[in-house]
Amino acid sequence: MPRTTFDNTVKAMLEDIFEMSGGYVMDFTNASFASFIEPWIGIDPYKRYQGSKAVMLREIWAKEPTDVVAKLNLDLLEHWKLIALREGREPTDYQQHVIDTATAVFQTTTSASLTEDDVAFLNKDLGTLNLGALPPDLTAGQVIADRMGEIDRALEADAPLAVIFLVGSTVEGLLSELAIGHRTEFLASNAAPMLKGKPKPLDQWNLAELITVARERGVLSEDVARHADQVRNFRNYIHPRQQLKERFVPRIETARIANQVLKGVLADLERLAASPSS
């Protein structure tokens, strides 16, 4: 199986912001580290590797398949950002450089081919969507239907970037409306972004923060939230300079995943509306 090829400079930067010099990896305990890593490599890391958490992560980087390592590292970067959000601190210029550089490397790797997880997600039967069954907080049912029709036309026209941007903005709008409708629950979440020691106002939350809290609140199922993060990353390329800098070339497979994310979000919201506690 292919192995990871990211260079020593990127490894050194990751080790730095992941605080691996003392054998640790960020805030992970042994149990939480195993729980975080196992879904990516398919086994409890303590059954395959030995040593400290940092030693095991270096072994994983060296020995696991390229696409697995890339997706794991993107997830670890998201975990780092979640810690920063929880503690109410902004990344330094250096930390942001590491995040941007590493994200570009690993997104390039993951966009090269569909993983088994991507294929399974694309093939997931989400049932028949009923926009009329969405939570009453959401008021844009007809707009959503119109956008889904436009997404279908963009897919037929082989316009993946248009699909990604449409999906990203639609998912952000849906989750923003939902957060405002469930203000108390979203602001009380342990994952809520902080600003000067207080939860950030809901109308200032970005898509990453909305996805993180919706995932923590159980609004979004795990596979939908995980793939929504991909869409959120790709949506950053709405800025041409960013797309040029990271050499991102949109593919129709990426667009299909994005479209499935939107359908998955809608299915999860329908499930939420049907829940007795909603």
Disulfide bonds with the S-S distance in Angstrom:
none
